[in-house]
Amino acid sequence: MQGGEKHQGFIFSLLNPPVPLGGNIIALDIYVDELPIPKKSVFVATQDDVVNAAALSESQPVPFKPFESARFLVIKEGGLDEKKKHKIVIMSKMEGFEQIMIPFTFTDYPGYRSGRIFVPETAQAQEPLVLSEDGMVFKNFTAPLTLSGKKAYIVCSSNGAISANWTWMGVRYDNGGLYVPPVRAFGRIIVEISMDDGVRKRLPHFVVESRHENGILYTRHELAGLEVKRKLLVPFDSRGFIMTLELRPLSGFRALLRRKTAKKRKIRVHFLIDGNITSYGLAAVSQNVVSKFRAKDNCLQLGTVARDIGAQYSGVIGIAPKRLKPSRILTDSYDNDLEMSYDIEVEAGKTIALALVGTGSFTGPESCIKEFRHMRDNYSQLVEDTEKGFAEYSSSTLSARPPPARQNLGLARLLAAYDKAKACLRYLKAEYDGLGEGICAGLPRFPNYWARDTGWTLRGYLAIGDYRFAAATIDNFLRHQAKTTTKAATKGELPMIISGKAFLHTTTYGSADSTFLFPWAIREYVLGTGDIGYLKKRWDSIVDLVNYGFLKDVDGDGLIEHGFTGTAEKLPIQDSTWMDHIDRRKSANDIQALFYESLRIGSELAAMAGDSENEARWSSKAKELQETIDREYWNTSAGFYYDTIRKDGSKDPSIRPNALVLLLSDVVRERSRADSVLSRIEEQDMTTAWGVRTLSSKDQKYQPTLYHDGAVWPLVTGWAAASEIKFGRHEQALRYMGSMAERILHENGMFAETYRGDRPEPFNSCILQAWSVGMYAYALREMMLGMKINMIDNTIQLEPNIPESLKETAVPLDFEHFIPSKDGIARLYVKIDPRNEKIFATFRNSGSKRPEIFSDSYSLSPL
């Protein structure tokens, strides 16, 4: 299946590269019976990637490692004559040997079975999935994923292997494995299957279907007449993973079974495991590991000696059912590569089920083995609970139910990406030992709680209505709030990061922006729930939170100062903005905007809490700061805001997306200035097809791979989308929302931290970043509903911001939202008819006092 059209063709596999030893192939041609096949009809799948032969070049080679197997798909209408032997010739050009063609020739008969496959995603393909009545079928089988519970996560690939190549610090390597912060208990885990001929075939090479939904990666594999269905997941409350396998002979293979007169087939399943325990995973501090087979529990056990910090890392991995004994165990390899092999028999019409279970711990081996036993003995229930848990999270938060068959394709893709983003928000809910509840900043690199990431991501959790978790996250940071001013922190300040023993980072203070982000979240929680008691109980902490900003005006000019010198001697980097890799002293524009927002919102909260003194004081100071920003930061000649005021008083005219924070925080009063900023951001040197750059490509400092001097960030793309919506520029907002949705769908539900500035390739970043999906969920609600909830006044305002280009072909959209009240959970049902600009809404279980629902832009009727 390619581009929605059906084609015929054939597949063959090679156990070794079609070139001597291996190397980078920059060109490849295939001849069948002396006739050439068009390059665009040839696809090559290695362990690392799937490429189209037409895409190969010096800048985009396909690497073949020594002894690496590969699969080739050849699209050839009419297929092959089954009664004839065919000659296949592969002609390759290697990097460094461009003038030499290397031939590889073999002859073979066609196989005994045919079937339907999906052509894998290639570098040139635009559609990584197909939207249909049957849902979505993902085709980029090499895309990496993180699947997570609140205590552990795994890094895997869309082909089902717990193995994923990812670029970090310019090096591409396998980050796969089980992570139980702060330890990576296992590295990559790959399944191989050998059958009658004894040849071992890696399951990831034979994947034909991949789906990622309900917290589970589902893959289907076909090899040598055998079908394998695999599920991969991390139960929400567990410190481990489960991989289920269901094996059965393919129905089309019965003829071959009769030919061999065998009723049963013997199969050996091999689990290849990297048993190197590392502290904090990506920090890659290797430990001395001892591994042994534990016969009593039929599992492998790994462990380290106790360390000075009191952590003893452990890992346990084994098979369910327990009665299935291994035929081969390898534990004594030099590089700690482990292997477990199991012999099973499959019979036509019957399915064999087994599961691989792995757990990890940093508190000792006994807790690890106890967790393993529980997961092994209850794996079926844990799989079911995971599916139900994610389905319930989806249905108990703001949900959209569009008719998939008739909906406008653009809207359908936006909403499909929204569902994926919500699942990721559940992945990122953590409760690590000793850290309390919080939001993982990003996986796999940041499994602890960063305040600035939390502040921006809370917009997503509050947008979908996950109020309980949002409040718990805010409270966790308030518990760590500085009570007095010391060398380490300023009174009222929230920690830059909440962390624990043995993590790469430690709990520390000193970020320039984090504290200012929390008043917004507190206000949205109070308005969304009507919980005035929450506000009053924490009022002293909130007063310190807002007043913290005054203590950061060191030179008395009314602006916040921050002091990062541009030389990071340790992590995390002290007193920096979110652009913590560059020097933006002394007063960056986004820091002033966030301080203004905290003052303005603080005044609103003071009114709710009955604190008239701070209400008036903060409101007055907010107006003063707004006037200062208007006067000091507007660059008339550029029609844009200066990025920062330097220590010597000069102003930085660099074009960066930080100016968008001034729009989001309501600092900007003149509509002409807002339009000027947004129009400048929309230009090609700032906006790409995959998002917004951190610096104009016209700037001499720009480099596409630099973290904050050229890379594309979904965070700032979300800022752009939300700002466009805020100022009624709906078509431009759709451009940004569409680019974010395409990344989410392209990455099988993930959303990376950063991308290169010159092409949509994740670079030096996390596979899944919290504020990437959080900002998408927030902006999506702003576009689809424009919902403003005020349960203090008992009102809900709905102002959809759906672009005209989507209205013509859109069918009504059904939304359901949940609001906690004194009488329980109230259900708000909303039907949006974009074409006719109508809203139908009703409340259920809303108690005695039903909220007033109104709209200024759409007509409103009861549902």
N, C-alpha and C positions, 0 to 999 in steps of 0.2 A: 504494500500500500504506500503510494508516494503521491503527495499533493492531492489526495482524495481519489486518485485513479488506480485501477488495478493493473498490475504487471505480472508477467511470468518470469521465472528465473530459477537459479539454483544456488546452493551453498556448498562450499567445501572447506575443510579445516586442515591446517598444517601444524604438526607438532613442533616444528622449528621454523625460524625465519626463512624466507625465500632468498636470502643473501648469506654470504659467508659470515658466520658468527652473529653478526648483527650490525646495526648502524642506523643513521637517519636517512630515510628514503625520501627523495625530493620529487620523484616522478615514478609512475608505475603504469604499465600497460598489460592487459591480458588478452591472449589469443586463444580462441576455442576452435580446434580443428583447423588451425592456420588462419582463421579469420579474426580480425581485430574487433574488440568490444569497445564501444565509446567509453571514455573515462567517466563520464557522468553516470554510467550504468554500473560502476564498480564501487563497492563499499568494503572497507577493511576494518575489522574489529580486533584490536589488541587488548591486553589487560587494562590499559590505561585510557583508551580513547576509541572512538568510532569516527572514521573520516571517509569522505568521498574522494576517489582518485583524482577527480578534476580539481580538487582544492589543493593538492600537494604542490609545494614550491620550496625554494631555498628558505623563505621566511616562515613557511608552515610545513615542515616535514612530518612524517610519521616515524617515530623511533621504534626500532625492533631491538629488543634486548637479546643477548645470547640465550639460546634454549627456550625462547618465548614462543608459545603457540599463538595462532591467529586464525580468525575465520574470515572468509571472503564471500560476499554476496554479489552475484552477477545477474543483473537484469537482462534477460534474453527472451524475447517473445517467442512463444512456441516451446520454450524449455529445451530439454535434451531428449534425444531418442533413447528410450530405455533399453532397447535391445542391442545397442551399439556401444563399443568402447570409444571413449573420447580422449583427445589429447589437449592438455591445458599447458600453456606456456605463460610464465610471468616474466616480464622484462622490467628490471628495476634500475634506477639511477640512484647512486648513493652520494650523500654530501661529501665533498672532497674528491669525488671521482666522477664528475659530471659528464665527462666524455666517454665513459665506459658504461655500456649496457650489460647488466648481469642477468643471464637467462636461467630460469628454473623450470624444468619440464617434468610432467608426470602424466600417466594415463590411468583411467579408472572407469568403472561402470557406474551409471546413476544408481541412487539408493532405491530402497523398496517402498518408500513412503513419500507422500506429498502432503502439503498443508499450507495454511496461510500464515504469514509473518508480517510484522510492521517494519518498514525501513527505518533504521535508527536515525536520530537527529544528527545532522552534519553541521560543519561550520557555516555553510551557506544557507541552511534551511531557516525559514522564518517561523515555522510553527512547531514548537516542541510537543504539542499535544493536539488532540482532535476533540472538539466539543460536539457531542451528539446526544441523541435521546438516551443513549446508554451511559452517558457521563464522559469522563476524560480518560484517554489512554496515553500514557507518557512514553516518549520514544527515546529520550536522551539517557541511555542506560548508564552512562558514566558520571552523571551528575551526582555530586556528594550531598549527603544529608546528615543532620543530627536529629536523632530521636531521643526524647528526654522525658524523665519523670522529675519529681521534685527533689530527689536525692542522688540521681545518677543520670548519665547520658551516654550514648554511643555515637561514634562517627562511622558512617557507612556510605555505600554507593547505591544508586538507584537500581543496580543489578542485584541487590540483595546481599552482597558481601560486606562484612564488617571491615572494610578497607576502602580508603578514599585518598587519592592524590590531591594535594592542595598546596598552593604556593604561599610560603611564609618567609619573610625576610629574603626574598629573591630566590629561595630554594624550593623546588617542588619535591615533596616526599609524602609518604603514606602516614596520614594522621589517624587512620582507623583504629578502633579499639573501644574498650569499656572504660569510662571515666567515672570514678566515685570521688569527687573533689575532697581533698586535694591530690588524689592519686589516680594514675592510669593503671588499672589492675592488669589489663591485657592490651597488647597491640593488635595488629590486624588479625582477622580470623577468616579463613577461606575454606570453602567446602569443595572437595573433589569426589568424583564417583568413578569407580572402575567396575567393569562388567566382564563379560565372557572372555574378551581378548586381553584383559589385564591392563589395558591402557587407561591411565588416569586422566579424566576430563574435568576441567575446572568449571563448576556450575555457573559462575558469572559469564563465561563465554557463550552460554547457550540460553540466555534469557530472551524471551519473546514477548513478554508483557510486564509492565510495572505500574503499580498504582500506589499512591501515598495518600491515605485518608484515615480518619478516625484514630490518629496516633499510631498507625501501623503501616509498614511498607509491605505490600503484597507483590510478589513476583512469581512468574510462571516460566519454567524452563523445559526445553525439549532436547533430548540427546539420546541417540541410538535406540529409538523406540521407547524411551522412558519419559514420562511426564513427571515433573517435580513442582509442587506448589509450595511456596515458602512464605512465611509471615515473620516479620522482624519487629520487635517492640521493646520498650522499657516500661514496665508497669509503674504507675504513678507514684506509689509509695515504696518501691523496692530499690535496693542498691545493686541492681543487676539487670540483665537482658534475657530475653527469650527468643530463640529462633526455632520455629516449628517447620517440619518438613513432611510433606505427604507425597509418597511415591507410588506410581501405578504405571503399568504398561499402557502405551497409547493404543487406542482401538485399531488404528491403521496398521499396527505392528503384528496383528494376529496372523497374517499370512506368513510372515517370517518365523513366527513361533511354530506354526504347523510344519514349515519347511525343516526346522531343526528338531521337530518331534519332541519339544521340551515343554512341559506344563508349567514349570517354574524357572525363574532366572535368579541366579545368585548375584548379588550386588554387594560391593564393599563401599561404604561411605567413609571418607577420610576428612577429618577436621584438622586443618593446619593452623597452629596458634602461635603467635609471637608472645612468648612468656616473659618478656622483659618488663618488669614493673618500673615505672618512673614516677617520681614525685611531681605533682602538678602537670603531668602529661606533656604539654608543649614546651615547658621549661626543659624537659628531657634530661633531668638529672637521674641517671641510671643508678639502680640499686643492686647490691649483691643479692641474688635471688636463688633460693633453693626450691626445687620442684620435686614432687613425689606423687605416685599413684596411691590413692587412699581406697583400699579394697572394700572397707566397710561401707563406704558410701558410693563406691563405683565412680570416682571422680579424680581429677587432677587437682592438687593443692599447691599453691605457690606462696612463698612468704619471704620476708626480709627479717633481719635481726632488729631488735628494738633500737631506736635512735635517741639521741640526746633530747630531742623535742618531744619524746614520748609517743611518737607515731610508729606503729608497726604495720607495714603494708602487707595485705593479703589478697589472694585471688583464688577462687574455686570455680572449676568448670567441669561439667559432666552431662550425661544423657538421661533423658526420661523416655521410656520407663526405666526404672532402676534395674530391673531384671536383665536388661540388655547388656551383656558383658562385652568388653572390647576384645577384638581379635589381635590388636597390636597397639602398644603404647610406646611412645618415644619421649623420654624426659631428660636425656643426658647429652644433648647436642651442645656444641661449643658456644653457639650464639643464643642458646636458650629457645630455639625453635622447637615447639612441642607438637606432638601429633597423636590423635586418637582415631582408630579405625574400627568400624563395626560391620559385621557380616549380616546381611538380611536376605530374605527371599521374597520375590514379588511374583504374583500370579495374576493372569489375565482376569480383569473384572474386579480385582480386589485392590485396596489401598493400604499401604503400610504407613503408619504415622509414628514420628519420633520428634524429640525436641532437644536442642542444645541450650543449656542454661549456664550462665556465668554470673558470678557475683564478685564484688570487691569490697575492701574495708581498709581503714587506716587505724583501727582500734585493736586489732589482733585477730588471730585465726579462728577463734571460737565463734565470734559473732558472724564471721563470714560463712563458715560451714553451716551455721544455724539458718542463715538467710537462704543459702543454697538449697537446703533440704525443703524449706517451705516452698520456694519457687518451683523446684523440681516436682514435688508431690502435688502441687496445685496449679501447674502451668496452664491447663485448659481454662480453668476459672479465671486466672489472671489475664489471659488473652481476651476472654469475654468481658471482664471488668474494664479492660483498657478500651475496647471498642465502645462499650456503653458509656464510659466516663467521658470520652471525647464527644460522643454524640450528645450527651446531656449538657456538656459545656457549650456546645454549639447552639442547642435549642434553648438554653437558659440565659443566654446573652443576646444582644441585639442580633436578630437573624433576618435574612432575606430569603424569600422563596419565589424566585421568578419561574415562569413556565419556560423550561429550557428549549423546547422545540420551536417556539414562536418569538422568542425575545430577540431584540436587537443584539447582534453579535458583540458590538462594543460594550453594551451594558452587561451582557452575559459574562464576558471576560473580566470586567471590573468586579462583578459579584463573585465569580469563581475565585479570583485572587483574594477577595475579602474573606471567604471561607477558609482559604489556606492560611491567611494572616492570623485569623482567630485561633486556629490550631497551634500556630507557632507561639502565640501569646500564652497558651497553656503550657507548651514546652518550656517556656522561659520562667514559669512560676517555680521558685525554688524554696527549699527549707532545709538547707544543709546543717549538719550537726554544729551547734555552737554559734550559728549565724542568724538564726531566726528566719522569718519569712522575708522574701525579697525577690527582685527581678534580676535574673542573670543578664549581665550587660551584653554578652555575646558568646556563642559557642562555636568552636571548642576553646577559645582562648581566654575568655573572661567569665569564669564561672563564679564570680563573686559580685557584690552589689556596689555599683558605682552610682553616686548621687546624681550626677548630671544625666547619665543615661536613664536612670530611674525617673527623673523629673520629666524628661521628654516622653518616655514610654508610657508614663501614667496617663497621658492624653489618650492613648489607645485603650487601655483598660477601662478608663472612665467612659470613653465613647461607647464601648460595647456593654457597659453596665455591670462590670465586675467590681461592685462597690466594696464588698467585704475584703477582698484581697488588696484593693487599693488602700483602704484604711489601715490594714495590717502593715503594708509596706511603708506608708507614711509614719506610722507609729514606731516602727523599727528604727527609722532614722531619727525621729524625735527623741528616742531613748538615748541616742548617742550624741545629742546636741551638747555643745560646749556651754557649761554653766557660768564660766568666768573666762576672762582673757588671760592667756598664758603664752609662752613662747611657741607652743604647738598649734594654738587655735585662738580665734576671737570669739568673745561671748555671743551666743546665738547661732554660731556657725554649725552647719551639719557636716559630718565627715565626707571627704571626697570619696571614700571607699570603706565599706564594711567587709572585713575579711577575718580569717582565722589562722590557727597554727598550720604551718607547713605550706601555706599558699605562696605563690610567687609575690603577690603584693600583700601589704599589711594595712590594718585599719589606720587611716591617717587623715589629716585635715589639710586645707590649703588650696582648694580649687576656687577660682574667681567667680564662677557662675552658679554652682550647684544650689546653694542656699536660696537664691532668688527664685528658683523654679517651683518651690513647694507651696507658696501661698495660692497659686493658681489651682493646683491639684486639691488643696484643702477646700477652696471655695466650690469647685465642681462637685466634690463629694458631699458637702453640706447642702448645696442646692439640689443635687440629684436625689438625696435621701430625706431631706428635711430634718436632719439630725442636729438640731441646735445644741443638744446636750453634749455632743462630741466636741463642738467648737468651744463651748464654755469650759469644759473640763480641761482643755489643753491651752486655754487662752494665754496663760503666762508664757508658755513656750512659743506661741505664735507671735506674741509681742516681741520677744527676743529675736525671733526669726526675721521680722521686718526691720527692727532697729539695728540689726547686724550691719546693714548697709551703711549707716551713718559712720560707723567705726572704721569703715574701709575708705573713707574720704580723707586720706592722710594729709594732703596739702591744702585742704579747705577750699577747693575751687568748685565744690558741688558735684564733682564727678568721682566715680569709684576708681581707685588705683589698684593695679595688680602687678606683681613684681617678678615674673619669670624672666630670667636673664638670657634665655636662649641656649643655655648649656645644661643638659639634663645629666646630672651626676648620679641620680638614682630614680627608680620608679616607685610610685607614680610621680609625675613631674609637678612640683609645687607651684601654687598660686598662678595657674595658667588658665586660659580660656579653653573652650572645647577644641580649638586649634592648638593643641599642646605641643606640637613639634616646631612651632615658629614663635618668634618674639613679637608680641603685639602690645608691649608696654607703651604708654602707661595706662591709657584709658580706652579700651576697645568699645566700639559702638554697641555691640550686642550686650555687653555687660551693663552699660548704662540703661539700655532698653529693658533688661530684665529687672534691674533695680527699680526703674519707674513702674513696671508692672506690679512688683511686690508692694510698692507703696500704694498704688491705686486700689489693688485688690485688698490689701491690708485695711484700707479705709472702709471698704464694703463689708469686710468681716467684722470690723469694729462696730459698725452700725448694727449688725446682727447680734453681736455680743453685748450691746449696750454700753460700749466704751466710747463715750462722746469725745473725750479729750484726744485719744489717739485717732479717732475718726477724722477730726478736724485737722490735726497736726499732719497726719500722713497725706491727706488730700492736698493740703497746701504745699507740702514739700514735693509731691508728685507734679503739681503744676509748675513749680519753679524748675524742676529737673527737665520737664518737657520743653520749656522755653530755652533752657541752656542747650539742650540737644539740637533744637531747631536752629539756634544761632551758631553753634560751634561746629556742627558736623555736616551741614549741607554744603556740597561742592557745586556751586552754581554753574561753573563752566562744564562740568561733566554731567550735570543733572543726576547726581548720585550722592550718596553719603560717604564721607571719609571713613575709612575702616578703623582708624585709631588715631589718637593724639599721642605723639611720642613724648618722651621725657623732656626733650628740649623745646617742646611747644609746637614743633612742626607737625604737619598732618599727613597721613598716609593715604594717597589717592587710589590705592590698589582696588580693582573691581573684584569684590568678593561677595558671596551670598549672605554674609552676616548682616547686611542691610535689611534683609527680609525679616529679621527679628524685630526691627523697629516697626514694621508693618503689623506683625502679629500681635505685638504688645500694645498697640493703639497709641504709640508715641506720635506717629505721623498724623497731623491734622489736615494738611492740604491734600486734596485728592490729586492735584496735578503732580505733586511729588511722588505719591504712591504709584501713579501711572508711569512716571518717568523711571522709577526704580524697576518696576516689573518689566517694562519694555526693554530696558537695558539687560536684565537677566535673561530675557527671551532670545537675545541675539546669539548667533552661532558660536561665538567665542566663549560663551558661558553655558549655553544649553546644548546638550547632545541628544541623540535619539534615545539614550538610556539614562538620562538624568542631568543634573546641574553640577558643573565643575566648581571646585573650591577657589579657583583663580582663573581670570581671563587668559585664554590661550595666547592673547596678544602681549601679555606681560613677559618681560625678559626673565622673570623668575620661574615662569611656567615650565613644568615637566610633567608629562602624563602619568608618571608612576610615583610622584611625590604625594605623600599622605595629605598634606594641606596646601600644596602649591600646584594643584592640577588634577588630582584624582576626583572622580565623581562619587558623591555620597547620597544615598537614598534619604538620609536625614534632611539634607538641605533641599532635595527635590520635593520632599514632603512639605517643607517650609514654603516653597514656591507654589505648590498646589493649593495649600491652605490660604496663602495670601491672595492668590488669584480669585479664589472663591469669595474671600472676605470682601474684595473690592468689585465683585460682580463681573469679573472677566472669565466667564464660564468656559468658553471654548479653549482659552489658553490653559485653564485648570485641567480640562480634559486631556490636553497634551501631556501634562506631567503625570496625571493619574494613570493614563494609558501606558506610559513608559514604565511606571512602577509595577503595574499589573503584569506587564509582559515579562519583567524580570522574575517576579514571583512564580508565574506559570512556567517559565523557561527553566527554573531551578527546582522544579518538582515540589514547590511549596516553601522553599527556603528564600531568604532575602539577605544578601551579603552586606557586609559593613561598607566596603568601598569597591570601586571599579576603576580601571585605567581611564585616563582622560581621553585616550585616542581610540579605544575600542571597548565593547561591553564585556570585559574580562575581569572577574574578581581578582584583586591583587593585594597581597600582604594584608589580609583581612579575615574576619570571622565568616564562617559559612552562613551562620544565622545571627543577625544583629537585632537586638531588642528595639532600638528606636527606629530601625528601618521598617519593621512590620507595624510598630506602634503608630508611627506617623501616617502610614497608609490607612490603617483602620480609622484613625481620627479624621483624616481628610475625606475618606469615603462617606462617613456619616454626615460630614458637613455638606458634601455634594448632594447626596441622595435625600436627606431629610432636613438639614439645617435646623436640627432640633435643639431648643434651649429649654431645659427643665428647671423649674423653680418650685420645689415642693414646700418652700417657706411660704410663698404666696399662693401655692397650689395651682400653678399654671404651667402649661406646656405650649410652646410656640413652635410651629413647623413652617419652615421656609425653604423648600427644595431649591437647589441650585443646579438643576439638570440642564446641560447645554442644549441649545436649539437643534444642533446636528443629531442629537440622540432622540429628541422628542417625536419626530415624524414617524419613526418606525418602532417606537417603544410600546410595549404592552404594559398594563398596570403591574406595579411592583408591590408585593406583600411584605410588610415588616412586622416584627413582633419584638417588643421591648419590655423589660421587667424592672419595676421600681419598688424598692422596699418601702413599706409604710407601717404605721402602728397596727393596722389590721392584717398584716401579712404582706405577701408579694402581690402587687397589682400588675396586671397584664395589659399592655397597651397594644392594640392591633391597629395598624395603619396601612391603607392601600393608597399608593400614589399613582395617579393617572397623568403622566407627563404630557401626553399629547393634548389633553383637554384641560390641563392645569387644574385638576381636581384632587382633593384629599378626602378620603373616607376614613373615619377613625372611631374607635370605641374603646372603653375600658371595661375590664372584668376584674372582679375581686378587689375593687378599689376602696372598699369600706364605705362609711357613711357619707364622707365628703369627697365627691368625685372631682378630680382636677378639671379646670377649664382648659380646653384645647382651642387654639386660635391660629390664624395665619393671615398675613397681610398680602401675600402674593398669589396664593391658590384659594379657590373656593372650597369650603369645608362642609361636609355632610356626615351624618352618622353612618356607621358601617352596618 
